[in-house]
């Protein structure tokens, strides 16, 4: 069996190594596709199961349309698609040096294929397979490497009642809610975060209610060996209410999280945490806003938990000629633990946040943290944008640690030594050549304060460029 597994490894890695050639062969197609019908197709979505190609039933199909809508009977149809991504990264002293002290330059390669089978309007089966590899990476393990596995595989049952619509989903799935501060994707690394379990989504007019009961998927680097975690569970309800103009919205949620082995600077053990929160977001004229507050309670070992967080992103947008300019500021506060010996933990836990959460360098986790992040985004014609950012970071409590991503207390950092932690500068670029091909890039540098440098932390430099082809 081991020999066979090794043979599979060679085979799948050979396939993944062809991704750069695949991308190169299709860039011209992506950039210079002259098909008017193809240009009219909707943009590909972050979650591919959100795409709906039933409108192709009424048109003559050619090229990629032949696989985007494949009629199987009068009420059954299939849609096929996929993604190939090559991402080159350079990192020095990742996570302030906790995950390595040297420079690391490597290539991440990702290949995804999916099939979306609809059995009438009520039943659906969605399956997505993924192969992931890394070249020249010092830490060659998940979520960078996974030879071949099921990324998503779920069934949907749809129940329609006049204006109301309920979807019951069971199986392996990706999820993201709100601004992804507590439940988000992990798109920078090769393997995106996924879960096994149940999700029920009910929409009624402008309101949506989600009920979830899932466990995260534990990654292994072999072939079809990922499994449901028996150490973590996430349950909860997430509701969104929209106004008639869809410009002022509110989210309300209650999320229960449990894991067997939680480790914080001032407490460790079995963690049971409930997050209650609300998010206000929308836009009006030249202003937009996204403000979220969360309170967390629960227990960890023999200690109680009381933590809280506040996050905001407010922006002002104007047009200068053909360029849209947005000036904004993000402010994040994630509480820390003020009294290490009081049998009460005050450290906030974002559970499954979008990664990277605090900039592409991914140096910090949103726990015991104050972050002020002014930024300016320039959006040019031809779907090209560039964002300049500057961040200042402090500890919320000097009695708690500096937490680096994903959620690791920096060694010996819980002793009082001042709040100020670091500053970060970044430049992010994005170009959508057309609906198939995209290029993203980022350059970031984190400079820690002298106090933290003396305690072993190091400055972090990070850069990446990625090309993604979707079909």
N, C-alpha and C positions, 0 to 999 in steps of 0.2 A: 504493500500500500504506500509506503514512503517513496519507493521508486516511482510509482505512478504519480504521486503528488508532485514529486520533483519534475517529472515530465510535463505536467500541467503548468508548473511554474515557468518553465522555459518557454512553453508555447504561448501563454498569456502575456508574458513580458515581451515576447517578440511582437505580439500584436500591438501592445501598447507603444512599443518603440516606433511603430509606424505612424503614430499620430502626427508628428511634425510633417511627414510627407503628405499625409492626408490633408492637413490644414493648408499646406502650400499648394496642393493641387486644386483646392476649392476656393482659395482667396480670390482668384480672378472671377470665378463664378459669383462669389458673394458680392464683390465690389462692382462688377460690371454687368450684372444681370439685367438684361434689357426687357424682360417680360413684364408688361404692364399689369397683367393679372397677378403675377407674383408680388409685385410691389404693393398691390392693394391688400394683400393678406395681413391679418393682424400681427402685432409684434409677439414674439415668443415670450412666455411668462416665466417668472421665477419658479413657479410650480407648474410643470408641464401638464398636469392633469386639469389645469384651469382653462386650457385651450379648447375651443369648440370649432370644428371644421364642417359642421353639418351644412353650412351654406354652400359648400362645394357640390352638393347634390344637384344643384340647379345649373351648374356650369360644365362646359367641356373641360376635362381634366387632362393636363399634360405635365411633363417634368415631375417635380416633387409633389404636385397635387395628386398624382396617382397613388402615392403612399399615405398622403395626409387624410384622404377619404377613400376607403375601400369598401364599397357596398357588398355585403354578404347575402342579404335577403331584403325583403321589403321593409323589415324592421330592425335589421342587424347590420352594424357597420364597424369597421376597424380603422384606427389611425396609428401610424408608425412614425417614430422620430428618434432623435438622439442628439448627442453633444460630444464634441471633441475639444479638449482644452489643453494648451501647453502654457505653463506658467514658470518663468525663471525668477528665482529669488536669491537675494543676498542678505544675510543677517550676521551681525556681530554681537556677541554677548546677549543672546536672546533671553528675555525675562530678567534683565539686569545681571545676567551671568549665572542664574540658577540652572538654566538648561544648557549651559556650555559657555566657555570663556573665549573661544576662538571665532574666526570668521568661517562662515558656511555659505557656499554658493552651490546651488543645485537646481535641478529642473523637475517640476511636478507635471505628470501627464495623466489625464483623466479621459475615459471613454464611457459614455452612457448610451444605452439604447432602450426604447420603451415601446410597448404596445398597449393601446387603449381600446378595449372591446366594449361596445355598447349593444346591449340586448334590449331593444326597444327604448322607452323613456324611463324605465324603472330600474333596470339592472346594469351594472358596469363592472368590468374587471380591468384593473390597471396594474401592469407589471413593468418594472424598470430594473435592468441589470447594469452593474458598473464594474469597470476594471481600472485600477489605480496603481501608479508606479512612481518612484522617485529615483533620480539619477544623481549620484555623487552627494547624497545627503548623509550627514554624519549620524543622525538618528533615523534609521531606516525602519520605521514602524508605523502602525496606524496612528492618526488618520491620514498619513502620507501615503502608505502602501496598503493595498488590499487587492490581491491578485484577481479575484472574481467573486462577486457576491450579489445577493438580491438587495438592491437599494430601496425599492418600494414594491409592494405586492398587496393590494387590498381590493375588497369588493365593496360596492356601493349599492344600497337599496334606497330608491327615491320615492317619497310619498308626497303626492300633491293634494292639497285641499284648498280649492278656490285660489286665493292670493298667497296662501302659505305653502311653503316648500320645506320638507324635511329630508335630510340625507343621513342615513346610518352607514358609517364606514368602519370596516373591521379589517385589520391586518397591519402590515408594515407601511409606514407613511412618514412624510416630512410635514412639519408644521411651523408656523410662525404667527404670532399675534401682536397687534399693535405696532409699536416701534421696535419690537424685538428686544426690549430691554430685559425681559424675563424668559421669554420663549422665542428663540430665533434660530435661523439657519447658521451653519458653519461653512461658509463658502470659500474662504481663503485656503484652508487646507484642502487636500484632494477629496476626502470623503465627507459629504455633508451629513449633518446630524439627522438621525431618523429614530423612530419609535415603533414599538409593537403595541397594539391595543385598539381601543374603541374611541371613535369620535362621532358625535351626533350634532349636526348643524341644522338649525331651524331658522329660516328667513321668513319674515312677515312684513311686507311693505318695505320700509326703510330700516327695519330692525333685524339684527342677527344675533342668535344665541348659540353658543358652542358649549357642549359638555364633553369632557375628555377624561379618559382613564387609560393611561399608557405607561409603559416602561421603556427607557432608552435601550438602544441596541448596543451591545458590547462588540467591539471590532476585533477581529483577528486578521492576520495577514495572508491567510491561505485561501483555499477555494471553497466557497459555500460553507464557511465555518463561523460566520457571525451568529450571535445568539441573543435572546432576550435577557436583559439584566435581571438578576434576582436580588440586586443590592439597592436599586433605586425604583421609586414609583412616583408618578405625577398624576394627580386628579384635580378636577376643578371645573369652573364655569367662567365663560368669558362672553360678555354682551356688548354689542355696539348699537348705538342709536344715532341715526342721521336725520338732519333737518331736511325739509323739502328741497332746499337749494344745494344740499350736500356740501356745504361750506363750513358748517359748525357741527362738530361731532363729539360724542362722548363714549368712552369705554368704561365699563365697570367689571371687575373680576375678583374671583376668590379662588386661590390655587393652593392645593395641599401637596407638600413634597416630603418624601421620606427617603433616607439613605442610611446604610448600616455603619459606614466608617467615615464620618466627617472629622476633619482636622482643621481647627483654627488655632491661632496663637494662644488663646486663653481658655480653650475648651476643646474636647474631642469626645467622640463616641457616636451613638445612634442619634441621628438628627430627625426630628419631626417638626416641620415648619409650615405655617399657614401665611400666605401673602394676600392681603386685602388692599385693593388699589383702584384708582380711577385715573383716566387720561382724558384731557381736553385738547382738542386739536381742530385745525381748520384754517381758513384764510378769509380775508376781507380786504378788498382793494389791493393795496401794495404790501399788506402785512400777512404773515403766516405765523402759526404758533403750534407748539406741541409740548404740553405740560403734563407731567405724570407724577403722582404721589403714591407711595406704597408703605404700608405698615405690616410688619411681620411679627408673629408670635409663635410660641411652641416650646419644645424642650430639646436639649441635647445632653445625653447621659443624665446626670442628676441636676443639671442646671436648667433654668427657664430661659426663653429667648424673648427679647423685645428689641426690635431693630426697625429702622425706617429709612426711606430714601425719597429723594426729590430730584427729578430730571426735567430739563426744559431745553427747547430749541426754538428761538424766536428769530424771525428774519424779515428784512425789508427788501423788496425787489423793485428795480427800475430798469428801463431799457435805454441803452445808449447806442443809437444807431441800430445795427442789426444784432447787437450783443445784449443779452439779458444779464443783469448784474444783481446778485443777491448778497447782501451783507447780513450776517447773523452771528448769534452767540449761543453756544450751548453751555449750560451749567448743570453739573451733576453733584449730588450729595448722597453718599452711601454711608450710613452710620458705622461707627466702630465701637469697641468695647472700652468703657471708661474705667471700670473697676475689675481687675482680673480676679479678685478673690471673693466676689460677692454672690457666687452661685447664680449669676445672671449674665447671659451673653448678649451683647449689643451689636455684634458684627452682622451687617447686612449680607445676604447671599442672593445673587442674581440668578442662581440655578442654571438656566440654559440660555444665556444671552447670545445675541448676535456676535459673531467673532469675525474680525476684530471689533471690539466695542468702543475702545478709546483711541482709535487711530490704527493705521495699517501696521505699525510696529508691534502691536499686540503686547506691549510690555506690562500693562497693569490690568488687574481685575477690578470690577466695580464693587469693592468692599473696603470699608474704612478709608474713604476717599472723598476729596473735594476737587473738582475739575472745572476750570473756567476756560472755554475754548472759543474765542472769536475766530471767524473765518469769512472768506469772501469767495463766492463762486461766480465764474464767468462762463456763460453758456453761449457758444457761437453757432452760426448756421452750420449745416451739414452734421448736426448731432455730435459736436465736439464740445467738451467742457473741461475746465480746469478749476481746482479749488485750492486756495492757500489757507493754511491754518496755523494757529499758534496756541499752545496750551500751557497752563500753569497748574501744577498738581500739588496738593497737600494731603496729609493724613487728617481724617476727621477727629481722631483721638490719638494722643501721644502714648497712651497705654496699650495700644493695639498695634499690630504689625502693618507693614506695607505688603500688600498682596499682589503677587504677579500672576499673570495668566497661566493656566486656567483659573486656579484658586489655590495658590501656594504662598504660605507666609514666608517672606524673605528671612533667611536665618538671622536670629538675634535682633530682629528689627522692632520688637515690641517694647524695648526699654526706651524711656523718654529721651528724645534727642532732637526735638523740634518738629514742627508740623511740615515745613516745606520739604518736598520730595524731589521734584524734577520740573523741567520745562521741555516742551516738545514742539518742533516745527515740522510741517509736512506740506507736500504738494501732491495732489491726486489728479490724474488725467483720465478721461474716458472718451472714447470715440466709437460711435455706432455707425459703421460703414453702411450697412443696410440691415434688414431684419435677420440676416444670417450671420454676419461676421461682426465681431466687436473686439476692440483692443482696450485694455485697462492697464494703468501703470501708477506707481506711487513711489515717493521718496520721503522718508521720515528719519528724524534724528532725535533721540531722547538724551538729554543731558541731566544727570543727577546732581544733586547739591554736593558740596564738599563734604558735609557730614556723612552722607551715605556712601560716598566714594571711599572715605576712610574706613567704613565698616564693611567693605568688600563689594559694594555694588559698582557696576560699570555702565558707561554710556552705551546706548543701543543705536546702531545704524541699521536701517532696513530699506530695501528697495525691491520692487518686483515689476515685471511686465508680463502680461498674459494676453494670449490670443484665443478667442473662443468662436467656434463654428457650431451653429445649431441648425437642425433641419427637422 
